Amino acid sequence: MTQPPPQQPSPGPLSPQHGIPAQGGMPSPGAPGPEGSVPQGGYAAPAGGYAAPDGGYAPTGAGHPAPQGGPGTLAKKPSKAPKILIILGSVILALSVIIGVVLAVVGFGGAVSSLDDLEVFNSGNGTITAEEGDSLQIYVEEGTPAPSCTVDGPSVGEGTSQNSTAGTNEATWVSVDSFTAEAAGEYVVSCDGGPIAVGPPISVGGIFAGLGGILLAIFGGALGFLLLAIGVILLIVRRSRA
C-alpha cells in the first residue's frame, strides 16, 4: 500500500519569505537576517555615524563649527588708534614748532636787516652807493612834513609805491619818496629840511613770514599736542582695563 506524498507547506504570512522566522526557533544573535530586515529591539545606525547611549546616533564632527569660546575662536586684535594718534601728534607738534621758528627768524631777520641798512643824513643831503636794480626809499622822522628831494646819479629810475615804516632806538622813520638805481654807482640825495634817511623798503613779505611762523608754531603745536595727549590717554585706559 502506497503512502501519499507529504504535503508542502503553503507560503503564508508567517513563513521565512516575509522576514519572520519559522516556528521552532529564533535566529542567533549576530546572525545576518534577510536583506532589508531590521534587527529586533533597535535600528541600524546610518553610515558615518556612531551609536549614542540612548539608542540614537550622533553625527560626525566633520563640517560642524567649533563651539563659542573653544580653541577655534580668534582673539580680537587691539585697535591701533592710540599709537596712530601718538605718532601723528608727535610729528605735527615737532614740524609745527621747527618750521614756525625758522619762518619767524628768517622773516623778521629780513625786516631787521632792512632797518640796519638805513643811512641817516642829518643835514638832509648825502651820498649812497647802490647796485644795479636796487630800490631805495627816502625816509623822514615821523611827524615831519615831507620835504622836496632830488636824486642825482648814473641812472635814476622810478621807485616803488610801497610805504614803509621803520623804528629805531632814536626815532620812527616813514617813507616819503623812492627811486631805483638802474646802474651801479653813487647817488646823491638832496632834500630841503631836516634830517633824512635813505635805505631799502621794509620787507613786507618778511614781516608776514615772521607772523606766519609764529602762528604756525602756536596753532600747529597746539593741534599736535592735543592729538598726542588723546593717544596717551587712550593707551592708558586700555592698559588699565587689561
DOGUKE-700540 format. One record per residue: x, y, z of N, C-alpha, C, O, CB in turn; residue in three letters. Coordinates in steps of 0.001 Angstrom, whole numbers, padded with zeros to 6 digits, always signed. Glycine has a CB too. Example, Ala and Ser with C-alpha at 12.3 -4.5 7.8 and 13.67 -1.06 7.14 Angstrom:
+013190-005690+007800+012300-004500+007800+013200-003300+007800+014236-003319+008465+011308-004473+009046ALA
+012850-002250+007080+013670-001060+007140+012900+000030+007870+013409+001138+008039+014084-000598+005725SER
//
This chain:
+000865-001195+000000+000000+000000+000000+000887+001225+000000+001763+001384+000850-000971+000016+001236MET
+000649+002064-000944+001487+003264-001083+000969+004411-000250-000234+004633-000115+001568+003690-002535THR
+001971+005163+000328+001609+006331+001147+001562+007568+000278+002354+007735-000650+002611+006531+002313GLN
+000641+008407+000592+000555+009674-000185+001763+010567+000132+002254+010582+001261-000786+010441+000139PRO
+002222+011291-000856+003388+012197-000610+003068+013263+000411+001929+013717+000517+003838+012875-001916PRO
+004088+013664+001169+003832+014713+002212+003472+016031+001563+004046+016462+000563+005078+014912+003131PRO
+002510+016630+002180+002046+017916+001665+003068+019035+001960+003588+019135+003071+000674+018268+002283GLN
+003349+019887+000926+004267+021045+001082+003533+022194+001758+002398+022519+001407+004835+021510-000305GLN
+004212+022812+002750+003539+023977+003414+003386+025118+002444+004311+025500+001728+004340+024461+004659PRO
+002199+025640+002448+001888+026791+001575+002462+028066+002184+002454+028257+003400+000345+026937+001366SER
+002968+028944+001288+003503+030224+001842+002423+031033+002518+001332+031221+001981+004147+031072+000734PRO
+002730+031487+003650+001765+032252+004431+002396+033440+005078+003575+033719+004862+001129+031394+005474GLY
+001648+034130+005853+002164+035353+006493+003248+035089+007489+003970+036015+007860+001063+036085+007170PRO
+003401+033844+007948+004395+033554+008972+005579+032792+008411+006381+032261+009180+003769+032769+010099LEU
+005713+032721+007111+006805+031969+006503+008060+032824+006471+007961+034046+006582+006430+031504+005080SER
+009251+032221+006323+010520+032972+006287+010607+033911+005125+011412+034842+005166+011684+032034+006238PRO
+009813+033721+004072+009898+034621+002944+009471+036028+003299+009829+036971+002593+009066+034108+001817GLN
+008719+036198+004365+008272+037523+004796+009159+038113+005883+008758+039089+006517+006847+037451+005291HIS
+010347+037564+006126+011283+038141+007094+011034+037685+008501+011719+038155+009410+011218+039622+007048GLY
+010049+036752+008753+009756+036275+010111+010202+034829+010184+009810+034018+009344+008224+036422+010474ILE
+011007+034495+011163+011491+033106+011258+010337+032149+011482+009322+032467+012102+012518+032960+012394PRO
+010542+031001+010962+009505+029960+011118+009442+029532+012554+010363+029743+013343+009783+028738+010209ALA
+008327+028925+012864+008151+028446+014227+009203+027408+014556+009616+026605+013719+006749+027865+014423GLN
+009604+027456+015762+010569+026472+016185+011887+027078+016595+012776+026342+017024+010789+025492+015107GLY
+012068+028425+016483+013331+029000+016936+013504+030422+016456+012784+030878+015568+014491+028158+016464GLY
+014432+031105+017024+014782+032481+016683+016199+032478+016145+017008+031642+016547+014647+033437+017915MET
+016510+033386+015254+017890+033429+014753+018849+033800+015872+018513+034553+016786+018019+034433+013589PRO
+020036+033258+015773+021041+033503+016811+021492+034957+016759+021485+035589+015703+022255+032553+016643SER
+021881+035470+017915+022349+036875+017932+023556+037046+017028+024467+036219+016999+022705+037322+019371PRO
+023531+038171+016277+024639+038474+015390+024521+037841+014035+025286+038169+013128+025898+038052+016006GLY
+023553+036915+013871+023400+036267+012561+022747+037223+011612+021818+037938+011988+022578+034968+012662ALA
+023213+037251+010392+022610+038180+009415+021218+037760+009053+020958+036575+008842+023456+038269+008155PRO
+020340+038685+008979+018964+038419+008596+018770+038632+007124+019718+038923+006395+018010+039290+009376GLY
+017560+038490+006693+017286+038726+005275+017570+040172+004923+017514+041062+005772+015830+038369+004929PRO
+017877+040387+003649+018200+041735+003167+017020+042662+003374+015883+042344+003026+018599+041709+001679GLU
+017330+043861+003972+016271+044835+004204+015597+044693+005518+014796+045548+005896+015270+044745+003156GLY
+015910+043577+006278+015259+043401+007574+015959+044206+008625+017133+044543+008467+015226+041939+007977SER
+015274+044523+009691+015775+045321+010811+015855+044439+012027+014881+043756+012344+014876+046554+011085VAL
+016980+044423+012729+017060+043576+013936+016048+044023+014975+015687+045195+015079+018481+043614+014539PRO
+015602+043020+015748+014649+043336+016811+015299+044172+017902+016448+043939+018278+014072+042056+017410GLN
+014543+045159+018410+014989+045950+019553+015751+047201+019182+016292+047843+020083+015833+045119+020430GLY
+015836+047596+017919+016589+048802+017564+016573+049003+016059+015795+048366+015350+018042+048715+018077GLY
+017418+049873+015581+017521+050121+014161+018973+050391+013847+019765+050698+014738+016616+051299+013717TYR
+019309+050281+012622+020700+050416+012198+021106+051878+012172+020325+052754+011801+020911+049780+010820ALA
+022348+052122+012573+022886+053494+012532+023273+053845+011110+023778+052986+010387+024111+053648+013478ALA
+023055+055065+010691+023432+055448+009325+024944+055439+009157+025712+055485+010118+022873+056838+008979PRO
+025331+055378+007894+026765+055354+007596+027415+056657+008036+026830+057723+007849+027008+055117+006090ALA
+028613+056600+008617+029328+057798+009052+028975+058227+010455+029595+059146+010990+029054+058921+008115GLY
+027984+057581+011071+027603+057964+012432+028092+056956+013434+028849+056043+013105+026100+058117+012549GLY
+027650+057130+014670+028014+056177+015702+026862+056105+016679+026053+057025+016804+029343+056575+016414TYR
+026820+055010+017348+025690+054759+018243+025796+055621+019475+026861+055741+020081+025622+053284+018638ALA
+024677+056222+019841+024610+057035+021057+024113+056211+022199+023455+055195+021976+023715+058249+020863ALA
+024399+056606+023426+023960+055797+024583+022460+055631+024654+022013+054598+025151+024443+056420+025866PRO
+021637+056574+024192+020189+056475+024338+019559+055699+023204+018338+055723+023043+019576+057849+024416ASP
+020362+055016+022419+019786+054210+021354+019750+054923+020033+019445+054295+019019+018414+053789+021720GLY
+020064+056283+019985+020068+057025+018727+021460+057018+018128+022253+056106+018364+019582+058468+018939GLY
+021739+058035+017359+023068+058141+016784+023436+059619+016790+022579+060503+016794+023129+057530+015332TYR
+024729+059846+016790+025247+061215+016787+026001+061456+015494+026731+060579+015034+026164+061473+018013ALA
+025838+062630+014900+026560+062901+013648+028050+063059+013909+028489+063354+015021+026008+064167+012965PRO
+028794+062856+012862+030239+063033+012975+030570+064508+013121+029746+065367+012806+030964+062438+011752THR
+031783+064809+013602+032189+066190+013850+032612+066934+012599+032865+068137+012664+033305+066214+014832GLY
+032697+066256+011453+033156+066934+010247+032109+067915+009762+030934+067564+009659+033485+065924+009149ALA
+032520+069153+009459+031615+070156+008901+030871+070961+009925+030106+071851+009552+030644+069509+008021GLY
+031059+070687+011228+030345+071422+012273+031291+072423+012907+032419+072053+013230+029766+070457+013345HIS
+030885+073694+013108+031775+074706+013701+032074+074406+015149+031283+073781+015856+031161+076090+013586PRO
+033248+074871+015577+033635+074692+016975+032754+075550+017860+032351+076635+017441+035122+075042+017189ALA
+032443+075113+019052+031608+075915+019965+032280+077226+020313+033504+077349+020280+031305+075136+021247PRO
+031434+078222+020655+031947+079541+021021+032868+079429+022225+032574+078735+023198+030791+080514+021318GLN
+034007+080142+022131+034933+080118+023252+035916+078978+023203+036798+078884+024057+034182+080052+024517GLY
+035782+078081+022190+036668+076947+022085+037995+077323+021472+038297+078503+021291+036026+075864+021285GLY
+038787+076316+021155+040102+076603+020580+040032+077299+019242+040982+077981+018857+040878+075341+020432PRO
+038899+077144+018496+038797+077746+017180+038478+079231+017200+038501+079863+016144+037766+077041+016399GLY
+038182+079815+018355+037817+081229+018432+039065+082106+018339+040031+081888+019070+037051+081523+019739THR
+039047+083122+017419+040181+084033+017240+040096+085186+018236+039022+085747+018450+040220+084577+015794LEU
+041211+085534+018835+041249+086648+019787+041138+087977+019037+041729+088139+017969+042556+086606+020630ALA
+040392+088915+019585+040204+090227+018965+041461+091057+019093+041990+091233+020191+039020+090963+019595LYS
+041948+091576+017953+043163+092376+017962+042887+093763+018544+041846+094351+018251+043738+092495+016544LYS
+043784+094287+019348+043578+095637+019896+043670+096688+018802+044391+096514+017820+044608+095938+020998PRO
+042941+097769+018977+042938+098863+017992+044277+099585+017992+044929+099719+019028+041797+099861+018287SER
+044677+100053+016800+045921+100791+016657+045716+102304+016753+046658+103070+016550+046570+100446+015340LYS
+044491+102735+017062+044191+104167+017090+045079+104940+018078+045581+106003+017713+042729+104376+017447ALA
+045297+104456+019316+046153+105243+020233+047562+105463+019703+048090+106571+019797+046237+104554+021576PRO
+048178+104420+019146+049541+104576+018626+049576+105525+017437+050504+106321+017297+050117+103218+018224LYS
+048548+105436+016568+048500+106330+015408+048372+107781+015868+049046+108661+015332+047321+105954+014476ILE
+047516+108038+016854+047357+109403+017360+048645+109914+017999+048999+111082+017836+046214+109463+018374LEU
+049340+109049+018722+050597+109468+019365+051643+109835+018310+052308+110865+018414+051140+108343+020289ILE
+051780+108976+017291+052778+109258+016247+052405+110507+015467+053248+111371+015227+052915+108061+015287ILE
+051121+110605+015066+050688+111762+014283+050827+113060+015078+051293+114070+014550+049237+111581+013829LEU
+050424+113030+016338+050552+114230+017170+051992+114648+017372+052304+115838+017353+049908+114002+018509GLY
+052879+113672+017567+054296+114000+017755+054892+114641+016504+055648+115609+016591+055088+112740+018123SER
+054539+114085+015325+055074+114628+014070+054564+116051+013831+055338+116941+013477+054688+113721+012882VAL
+053253+116263+014026+052682+117597+013810+053272+118605+014788+053589+119730+014403+051152+117559+013953ILE
+053419+118217+016029+053976+119117+017040+055414+119510+016687+055773+120687+016731+053932+118455+018431LEU
+056229+118514+016338+057628+118806+016039+057773+119673+014787+058512+120658+014788+058405+117508+015863ALA
+057057+119295+013712+057180+120055+012465+056648+121475+012617+057238+122414+012082+056439+119343+011337LEU
+055550+121646+013332+054979+122987+013505+055940+123904+014238+056136+125054+013845+053654+122912+014263SER
+056532+123396+015295+057456+124238+016066+058713+124555+015260+059164+125701+015238+057840+123545+017386VAL
+059281+123543+014597+060529+123764+013857+060308+124718+012685+061039+125696+012527+061097+122425+013348ILE
+059283+124424+011853+059032+125271+010679+058613+126677+011117+059038+127661+010511+057937+124640+009773ILE
+057796+126782+012148+057363+128094+012623+058515+128944+013105+058580+130136+012804+056360+127938+013728GLY
+059426+128343+013852+060584+129104+014350+061476+129551+013194+061977+130675+013188+061402+128256+015352VAL
+061671+128662+012215+062519+129025+011066+061900+130182+010284+062599+131129+009924+062725+127805+010134VAL
+060596+130112+010019+059930+131194+009293+060003+132512+010057+060241+133565+009466+058473+130830+009024LEU
+059800+132451+011355+059844+133672+012149+061235+134293+012126+061374+135507+011978+059421+133385+013586ALA
+062254+133468+012271+063624+134000+012286+063992+134593+010931+064544+135691+010860+064628+132898+012669VAL
+063684+133862+009845+064033+134353+008509+063234+135602+008164+063788+136570+007644+063790+133266+007455VAL
+061923+135584+008453+061077+136723+008112+061459+137980+008844+061726+139012+008227+059654+136405+008394GLY
+061487+137900+010173+061839+139086+010946+063303+139462+010750+063670+140631+010878+061552+138857+012425PHE
+064144+138468+010439+065543+138784+010175+065696+139652+008935+066545+140543+008895+066349+137506+010016GLY
+064860+139387+007908+064894+140222+006717+064446+141636+007006+065029+142587+006486+064032+139628+005638GLY
+063419+141792+007829+062946+143143+008164+063976+143898+008991+064168+145096+008785+061617+143072+008926ALA
+064638+143227+009917+065643+143889+010744+066838+144320+009905+067399+145393+010129+066099+142965+011876VAL
+067237+143476+008924+068363+143855+008073+068036+145103+007261+068923+145911+006982+068738+142700+007138SER
+066760+145267+006877+066373+146481+006159+066522+147708+007047+066946+148763+006576+064931+146369+005653SER
+066182+147584+008317+066350+148703+009239+067822+149042+009430+068192+150212+009518+065706+148384+010586LEU
+068651+148018+009493+070086+148266+009674+070719+148927+008453+071767+149563+008563+070806+146962+009976ASP
+070077+148775+007278+070637+149355+006056+070306+150842+005885+070770+151474+004936+070134+148590+004858ASP
+069520+151390+006785+069188+152812+006673+070426+153683+006971+071135+153464+007953+068025+153173+007643LEU
+070661+154667+006100+071748+155638+006316+071120+157002+006602+070365+157535+005789+072716+155711+005065GLU
+071440+157542+007742+070844+158802+008197+071774+159963+007827+072978+159930+008083+070582+158772+009742VAL
+071163+161001+007207+071894+162236+006875+071210+163391+007612+070114+163815+007247+071926+162494+005302PHE
+071871+163881+008640+071249+164917+009472+071047+166237+008717+070119+166989+009010+072100+165164+010708ASN
+071902+166503+007767+071773+167754+007022+070734+167717+005914+070409+168748+005324+073087+168116+006439SER
+070222+166547+005638+069265+166418+004547+069907+166102+003220+069199+165898+002235+068475+167663+004419GLY
+071247+166054+003156+071961+165737+001927+072948+164595+002196+073554+164520+003265+072700+166993+001376ASN
+073095+163725+001220+074037+162632+001403+074230+161837+000139+073467+161954-000819+073579+161726+002504GLY
+075280+161014+000156+075612+160159-000989+075531+158693-000554+076034+158322+000507+077039+160496-001550THR
+074899+157877-001378+074735+156458-001074+075168+155627-002271+074894+155977-003419+073271+156140-000691ILE
+075835+154542-001992+076295+153638-003051+075233+152560-003269+074759+151947-002313+077681+152994-002687THR
+074870+152337-004509+073813+151383-004840+074264+150447-005951+075106+150802-006776+072531+152118-005254ALA
+073699+149262-005960+073933+148294-007025+072826+148407-008068+071756+148953-007801+074006+146854-006456GLU
+073098+147889-009244+072105+147951-010314+070832+147215-009900+070880+146067-009457+072674+147350-011618GLU
+069719+147880-010048+068428+147298-009710+067995+147527-008286+066893+147112-007926+068458+145857-009969GLY
+068800+148168-007446+068411+148422-006055+067260+149428-006003+067262+150448-006693+069621+148943-005234ASP
+066286+149103-005167+065179+150020-004914+065429+150696-003572+065614+150022-002559+063798+149273-004927SER
+065434+152034-003564+065741+152797-002357+064609+153769-002045+063939+154292-002937+067073+153556-002517LEU
+064422+153990-000752+063408+154927-000295+064058+156021+000550+065092+155816+001186+062310+154197+000509GLN
+063407+157199+000534+063852+158336+001350+062896+158447+002538+061681+158533+002363+063887+159685+000510ILE
+063463+158444+003752+062668+158463+004976+062874+159802+005703+063935+160422+005626+063054+157267+005902TYR
+061825+160215+006402+061910+161349+007331+061334+160893+008665+060620+159892+008739+061141+162618+006779VAL
+061650+161633+009707+061117+161264+011017+059593+161417+011037+059022+162306+010405+061760+162128+012125GLU
+058974+160526+011780+057519+160538+011860+057038+161873+012435+057562+162352+013440+057011+159359+012723GLU
+056043+162458+011790+055517+163744+012208+056161+164917+011512+055715+166049+011696+055678+163896+013664GLY
+057194+164693+010718+057874+165771+009992+057252+165919+008605+056990+164912+007948+059404+165491+009880THR
+057010+167149+008142+056452+167330+006794+057382+166749+005734+058604+166775+005887+056200+168822+006510PRO
+056800+166229+004668+057591+165632+003589+058370+166710+002864+057761+167671+002395+056689+164866+002601ALA
+059694+166603+002746+060492+167628+002070+060508+167407+000557+060050+166379+000058+061927+167632+002618PRO
+061032+168369-000139+061236+168245-001576+062659+167747-001808+063620+168367-001353+060983+169607-002311SER
+062791+166618-002524+064090+165964-002680+064429+165783-004155+063544+165654-005002+064099+164605-001964CYS
+065731+165777-004443+066241+165470-005779+067298+164383-005651+068004+164307-004646+066827+166744-006472THR
+067402+163545-006672+068363+162443-006683+069176+162555-007960+068617+162710-009046+067649+161045-006585VAL
+070485+162479-007832+071388+162572-008977+072323+161370-008956+072877+161027-007911+072197+163911-008956ASP
+072498+160726-010120+073371+159566-010173+073500+159031-011569+073022+159661-012513+072870+158490-009262GLY
+074143+157862-011739+074362+157299-013069+073071+157089-013848+073006+157449-015023+075092+155994-012952PRO
+072052+156521-013233+070779+156281-013922+069693+156126-012870+069617+155115-012172+070852+155012-014844SER
+068852+157157-012771+067795+157167-011755+066487+156758-012405+066081+157333-013415+067663+158569-011086VAL
+065823+155756-011822+064538+155278-012320+063433+155485-011315+063664+155938-010194+064624+153821-012683GLY
+062228+155147-011733+061070+155295-010847+061164+154324-009677+061674+153209-009793+059760+155068-011624GLU
+060653+154794-008557+060694+153980-007351+059427+153143-007163+058598+153022-008066+060903+154866-006147GLY
+059307+152582-005989+058167+151743-005652+057076+152566-004976+057338+153618-004393+058601+150588-004746THR
+055863+152066-005068+054738+152752-004418+054532+152283-002985+053596+152725-002319+053460+152534-005214SER
+055379+151408-002511+055232+150869-001159+055549+151930-000115+056493+152707-000258+056141+149650-000963GLN
+054747+151944+000927+055011+152808+002080+055605+151970+003198+055076+150912+003542+053712+153526+002559ASN
+056706+152446+003763+057400+151687+004795+057526+152521+006054+057622+153748+006016+058785+151236+004308SER
+057522+151809+007167+057737+152450+008467+058819+151671+009191+058704+150455+009343+056414+152508+009315THR
+059836+152325+009628+060947+151678+010303+061172+152350+011641+061242+153575+011734+062224+151726+009442ALA
+061285+151533+012676+061517+152065+014016+062912+151748+014490+063357+150606+014374+060500+151514+014995GLY
+063604+152716+015015+064931+152525+015609+064876+152958+017065+063832+153373+017568+066026+153326+014829THR
+066019+152856+017731+066047+153256+019143+065830+154758+019315+065277+155198+020322+067377+152851+019776ASN
+066267+155539+018333+066157+157000+018460+064831+157552+017957+064266+158454+018577+067281+157662+017710GLU
+064312+157016+016821+063112+157612+016210+062429+156580+015318+062944+155493+015056+063476+158888+015386ALA
+061241+156982+014867+060498+156182+013901+060509+156907+012566+060187+158093+012499+059039+155920+014382THR
+060882+156195+011493+061035+156780+010178+059930+156274+009259+059555+155102+009283+062421+156457+009595TRP
+059416+157214+008438+058381+156860+007459+058877+157287+006083+059557+158305+005952+056996+157542+007803VAL
+058535+156502+005047+059000+156791+003690+058147+157893+003054+056928+157926+003227+058960+155512+002821SER
+058808+158796+002314+058112+159887+001627+058404+159894+000132+057669+160521-000631+058506+161225+002235VAL
+059453+159216-000301+059800+159197-001716+060676+157973-001972+061185+157369-001028+060530+160520-002144ASP
+060853+157604-003235+061671+156441-003558+062214+156568-004976+061709+157361-005771+060858+155137-003404SER
+063238+155790-005289+063805+155740-006635+064503+154394-006820+064731+153664-005855+064799+156926-006875PHE
+064836+154080-008059+065508+152828-008394+066836+153142-009078+066887+153965-009992+064612+151937-009305THR
+067897+152493-008640+069210+152652-009263+069296+151680-010433+069479+150479-010238+070371+152404-008231ALA
+069163+152200-011638+069203+151346-012816+070625+151009-013240+070826+150191-014138+068477+152010-013957GLU
+071595+151618-012614+073005+151300-012865+073763+151423-011561+073419+152233-010701+073620+152235-013954ALA
+074778+150626-011426+075563+150656-010191+076364+151953-010111+076838+152456-011131+076508+149431-010113ALA
+076517+152498-008898+077289+153725-008714+076863+154472-007477+076137+153950-006632+077154+154619-009919GLY
+077334+155727-007382+076988+156571-006240+075869+157539-006624+075869+158137-007700+078228+157348-005739GLU
+074909+157669-005691+073746+158520-005929+073696+159579-004822+073830+159279-003635+072416+157672-005969TYR
+073500+160817-005253+073454+161951-004324+071998+162316-004100+071257+162581-005046+074264+163181-004871VAL
+071594+162326-002823+070220+162670-002442+070269+164013-001719+071022+164182-000760+069566+161549-001532VAL
+069453+164977-002187+069401+166317-001575+067957+166653-001250+067093+166642-002126+070019+167402-002521SER
+067701+166954+000021+066357+167313+000470+066431+168618+001269+067373+168830+002033+065727+166167+001331CYS
+065440+169482+001088+065397+170713+001878+064724+170425+003210+063612+169898+003244+064650+171844+001117ASP
+065347+170744+004232+064757+170485+005532+065682+169670+006396+066891+169593+006177+063435+169782+005384GLY
+065043+169045+007417+065781+168355+008464+066422+167061+008005+066599+166825+006810+064880+168074+009605GLY
+066760+166245+008954+067474+165002+008653+066612+164034+007831+065386+164014+007938+067920+164326+009954PRO
+067289+163250+007025+066620+162221+006225+067371+160904+006418+068471+160872+006969+066564+162622+004703ILE
+066763+159845+005961+067401+158527+005957+067125+157889+004608+066033+158046+004062+066879+157621+007133ALA
+068082+157182+004073+067944+156526+002771+068257+155040+002962+069248+154674+003594+068896+157179+001687VAL
+067386+154196+002400+067589+152748+002526+066545+151971+001760+065641+152572+001179+067566+152331+003985GLY
+066639+150656+001741+065672+149825+001005+064318+149815+001698+064224+150123+002886+066194+148387+000863PRO
+063272+149463+000963+061946+149342+001592+061957+148246+002654+062702+147271+002558+060860+149040+000528PRO
+061126+148427+003653+060979+147391+004675+060324+146173+004032+059330+146304+003319+060136+147905+005893ILE
+060878+144993+004283+060382+143765+003673+059031+143388+004275+058953+142870+005389+061395+142617+003859SER
+057957+143660+003506+056618+143269+003970+056477+141758+003993+055875+141185+004901+055531+143883+003073VAL
+057052+141117+002961+056993+139659+002937+057687+139038+004131+057233+138030+004671+057608+139137+001667GLY
+058808+139654+004547+059498+139137+005715+058670+139275+006978+058676+138392+007835+060812+139841+005890GLY
+057956+140390+007090+057103+140579+008271+055976+139551+008295+055699+138949+009333+056518+142005+008294ILE
+055324+139353+007142+054237+138367+007091+054776+136952+007335+054127+136142+007997+053512+138434+005723PHE
+055961+136663+006798+056551+135344+007032+056837+135136+008517+056610+134053+009057+057846+135180+006213ALA
+057335+136181+009169+057589+136064+010595+056325+135833+011394+056285+134985+012285+058281+137291+011094GLY
+055272+136608+011063+053992+136418+011761+053406+135040+011479+052870+134388+012375+052991+137503+011348LEU
+053515+134601+010215+053005+133266+009878+053749+132167+010613+053148+131172+011019+053100+133031+008385GLY
+055054+132339+010785+055809+131341+011529+055374+131260+012990+055294+130176+013569+057286+131650+011451GLY
+055095+132424+013576+054638+132415+014970+053281+131722+015095+053074+130908+015995+054549+133855+015517ILE
+052354+132050+014181+051024+131426+014229+051108+129922+013995+050415+129145+014652+050096+132063+013186LEU
+051965+129515+013050+052115+128079+012786+052656+127350+014010+052188+126262+014346+053044+127848+011585LEU
+053629+127942+014669+054189+127298+015858+053154+127185+016976+053133+126198+017711+055407+128076+016354ALA
+052290+128208+017104+051310+128198+018192+050173+127212+017901+049929+126293+018683+050742+129613+018410ILE
+049478+127408+016772+048290+126604+016498+048649+125187+016050+048009+124221+016464+047437+127280+015434PHE
+049679+125065+015199+050105+123718+014809+050623+122921+015988+050330+121734+016128+051173+123795+013740GLY
+051405+123590+016846+051887+122901+018036+050759+122495+018972+050805+121424+019577+052864+123774+018773GLY
+049735+123359+019093+048594+123017+019954+047839+121806+019408+047441+120927+020173+047637+124220+020083ALA
+047640+121754+018080+046947+120604+017485+047741+119324+017689+047178+118295+018064+046704+120836+015986LEU
+049039+119380+017446+049857+118190+017651+049856+117727+019095+049790+116527+019364+051268+118454+017209GLY
+049929+118664+020024+049911+118301+021442+048578+117676+021829+048542+116743+022631+050187+119531+022312PHE
+047461+118190+021258+046149+117629+021570+046033+116182+021094+045558+115320+021834+045047+118477+020937LEU
+046469+115914+019854+046426+114547+019338+047317+113626+020166+046943+112490+020456+046857+114515+017865LEU
+048475+114108+020540+049386+113305+021356+048776+112981+022713+048895+111853+023191+050713+114034+021543LEU
+048123+113962+023339+047512+113729+024653+046367+112724+024557+046232+111858+025422+047002+115051+025247ALA
+045533+112830+023506+044419+111882+023345+044948+110462+023176+044424+109525+023779+043540+112271+022131ILE
+045988+110303+022353+046556+108976+022157+047112+108382+023445+046924+107194+023709+047643+109033+021116GLY
+047788+109187+024243+048338+108691+025509+047220+108294+026465+047323+107271+027142+049238+109754+026161VAL
+046150+109093+026531+045028+108771+027423+044363+107467+027020+044076+106626+027872+043997+109903+027421ILE
+044116+107291+025724+043500+106040+025252+044374+104836+025564+043859+103780+025932+043237+106109+023747LEU
+045672+104975+025423+046587+103872+025719+046578+103538+027207+046615+102364+027575+048011+104222+025266LEU
+046531+104547+028057+046490+104294+029497+045183+103609+029898+045195+102692+030719+046657+105607+030275ILE
+044071+104040+029335+042777+103437+029643+042749+101983+029211+042245+101136+029949+041643+104212+028965VAL
+043281+101670+028029+043300+100281+027555+044119+099391+028484+043696+098284+028819+043866+100209+026131ARG
+045288+099869+028901+046134+099055+029773+045514+098866+031148+045689+097816+031766+047506+099687+029912ARG
+044791+099872+031637+044138+099717+032941+043022+098691+032878+042814+097945+033835+043585+101056+033427SER
+042292+098639+031754+041238+097639+031598+041803+096238+031468+041231+095268+031966+040384+097960+030390ARG
+042947+096149+030783+043560+094833+030614+044087+094293+031945+044636+093192+031991+044698+094906+029587ALA
//
